[in-house]
Amino acid sequence: MSMNKKQVLFIGAGRMAQALIKGLDKNEFDIVVGNSGNEGRLREVKEAFDVETTNDWSNEIRKMDIIILAMPPASHDDILAKLSETIREQVIITVAAGIDPTHLESKLPKGTPVAWVMPNTAAKLGKSMTLYALGQHVNQEQQEWIEKLICGIGEFEKVTERQIHELTAVTASAPAFIYRLAEALEQITIESGVSEAQARKLVANMIAGSAEMLKTNVAPAELVDAVATPGGSTAAGLEVLDINHLDHLMIDAIEACRQKAMV
Ligand SMILES: NC(=O)c1ccc[n+]([C@@H]2O[C@H](COP(=O)([O-])OP(=O)(O)OC[C@H]3O[C@@H](n4cnc5c(N)ncnc54)[C@H](OP(=O)(O)O)[C@@H]3O)[C@@H](O)[C@H]2O)c1
């Protein structure tokens, strides 16, 4: 078993790296973590997750099977240039917004297997809805490693590179839309005289329960019908949302995210 253990290097030790490291099966992967020099952060990571750390990740590259880039998009081109000097057949994975497989392939030696993984902030709790797309040179076995790496942060779905560009707005940005909705509902709830903690409990569990219902694969429209009797009180509320075109508002909000991401 241990003979087949894969050697994984993280370049970047922040929130996303830590969420991934937390979810990794140590029977499958040996982990080394590097960053841009914040030694305190490396000590924290070592202590929290019992992994190896390095203050010179470039020394580790030759031993690695997989390299995960968990740092800002703007740092990528420098790091990719550095990696290009030493990598052989390692799989290079990025979690950075906007850095797609076409870009990775254009900066790395020909034939390098690459992947783009797009988690969301719920990765912290192992509840991310993660999208991933592969480059042209990833084989079946490597795809399996990639899925083993990301299954620890939640659910995942393989899509195309173009689809990640379009759907990041839904899986990674739209959680903020839900939180905005929660903010408004909490405010209304507090106005009934309950405490902030009670309002948080009511709203959070209402949303969590609704999400669980959606996960049973019943269509949202059917779930709406199950709550709203025609002519009843819920229907009156839905009418307000419909008159004000909640659907158009969602389309516009998603479109705004997409436009901004293209800049
Ligand atoms: N947080 C999320 O929910 C989320 C979701 C989807 C995608 N992402 C993507 O994940 C990536 C990391 O985000 P994060 O939230 O984990 O950021 P973060 O908490 O700010 O951590 C960034 C990490 O990158 C390291 N770093 C920065 N520049 C570097 C360089 N030139 N060389 C090596 N390491 C460098 C930092 O090193 P030091 O430790 O030395 O400061 C730090 O460890 C970003 O590209 C982001 O787009 C994040």
The ligand as a Tripos MOL2 file, in Angstrom:
@<TRIPOS>MOLECULE
LIG
   48    52     1     0     0
SMALL
NO_CHARGES

@<TRIPOS>ATOM
      1 N1        -10.4640   30.5520   -0.2030 N.am      1 LIG1
      2 C1        -11.3660   30.0160   -1.0450 C.2       1 LIG1
      3 O1        -12.5000   29.6760   -0.6620 O.2       1 LIG1
      4 C2        -11.0230   29.7620   -2.5000 C.ar      1 LIG1
      5 C3        -12.0140   29.2060   -3.3450 C.ar      1 LIG1
      6 C4        -11.6850   28.9220   -4.6750 C.ar      1 LIG1
      7 C5        -10.4050   29.1810   -5.1280 C.ar      1 LIG1
      8 N2         -9.4700   29.7390   -4.3080 N.ar      1 LIG1
      9 C6         -8.1310   30.0010   -4.8480 C.3       1 LIG1
     10 O2         -7.1580   29.4120   -4.0310 O.3       1 LIG1
     11 C7         -5.9490   30.1450   -4.1200 C.3       1 LIG1
     12 C8         -5.4470   30.3880   -2.7080 C.3       1 LIG1
     13 O3         -6.4440   31.0660   -1.9920 O.3       1 LIG1
     14 P1         -6.4750   31.0850   -0.3960 P.3       1 LIG1
     15 O4         -7.8200   31.5730   -0.0250 O.co2     1 LIG1
     16 O5         -5.9740   29.7910    0.1390 O.co2     1 LIG1
     17 O6         -5.3720   32.2540   -0.1340 O.3       1 LIG1
     18 P2         -4.5920   32.6160    1.1990 P.3       1 LIG1
     19 O7         -5.2820   32.0420    2.3910 O.co2     1 LIG1
     20 O8         -4.3300   34.0740    1.1100 O.co2     1 LIG1
     21 O9         -3.1880   31.8390    1.0250 O.3       1 LIG1
     22 C9         -2.3330   32.1170   -0.0470 C.3       1 LIG1
     23 C10        -1.0910   31.2540    0.0570 C.3       1 LIG1
     24 O10        -0.3120   31.4410   -1.1340 O.3       1 LIG1
     25 C11         1.0380   31.6290   -0.7760 C.3       1 LIG1
     26 N3          1.7310   32.4040   -1.8120 N.ar      1 LIG1
     27 C12         1.4370   33.6430   -2.2790 C.ar      1 LIG1
     28 N4          2.2990   33.9980   -3.2500 N.ar      1 LIG1
     29 C13         3.1530   32.9500   -3.3840 C.ar      1 LIG1
     30 C14         4.2900   32.7150   -4.2080 C.ar      1 LIG1
     31 N5          4.7080   33.6230   -5.0930 N.pl3     1 LIG1
     32 N6          4.9580   31.5610   -4.0540 N.ar      1 LIG1
     33 C15         4.5510   30.6240   -3.1740 C.ar      1 LIG1
     34 N7          3.4850   30.7890   -2.3630 N.ar      1 LIG1
     35 C16         2.8000   31.9440   -2.4710 C.ar      1 LIG1
     36 C17         0.9850   32.3640    0.5450 C.3       1 LIG1
     37 O11         2.2450   32.2130    1.1660 O.3       1 LIG1
     38 P3          2.5700   32.7130    2.6770 P.3       1 LIG1
     39 O12         2.0380   31.6280    3.5570 O.co2     1 LIG1
     40 O13         4.0710   32.7820    2.6690 O.co2     1 LIG1
     41 O14         1.8800   34.0290    2.8510 O.co2     1 LIG1
     42 C18        -0.1740   31.6220    1.2260 C.3       1 LIG1
     43 O15         0.2960   30.4590    1.8720 O.3       1 LIG1
     44 C19        -6.2650   31.4340   -4.8760 C.3       1 LIG1
     45 O16        -5.7420   31.3330   -6.1830 O.3       1 LIG1
     46 C20        -7.7820   31.4760   -4.9310 C.3       1 LIG1
     47 O17        -8.2280   32.0120   -6.1620 O.3       1 LIG1
     48 C21        -9.7560   30.0210   -2.9980 C.ar      1 LIG1
@<TRIPOS>BOND
     1     1     2 1
     2     2     3 2
     3     2     4 1
     4     4     5 ar
     5     4    48 ar
     6     5     6 ar
     7     6     7 ar
     8     7     8 ar
     9     8     9 1
    10     8    48 ar
    11     9    10 1
    12     9    46 1
    13    10    11 1
    14    11    12 1
    15    11    44 1
    16    12    13 1
    17    13    14 1
    18    14    15 2
    19    14    16 1
    20    14    17 1
    21    17    18 1
    22    18    19 2
    23    18    20 1
    24    18    21 1
    25    21    22 1
    26    22    23 1
    27    23    24 1
    28    23    42 1
    29    24    25 1
    30    25    26 1
    31    25    36 1
    32    26    27 ar
    33    26    35 ar
    34    27    28 ar
    35    28    29 ar
    36    29    30 ar
    37    29    35 ar
    38    30    31 1
    39    30    32 ar
    40    32    33 ar
    41    33    34 ar
    42    34    35 ar
    43    36    37 1
    44    36    42 1
    45    37    38 1
    46    38    39 2
    47    38    40 1
    48    38    41 1
    49    42    43 1
    50    44    45 1
    51    44    46 1
    52    46    47 1
@<TRIPOS>SUBSTRUCTURE
     1 LIG1         1 GROUP 0 **** ****
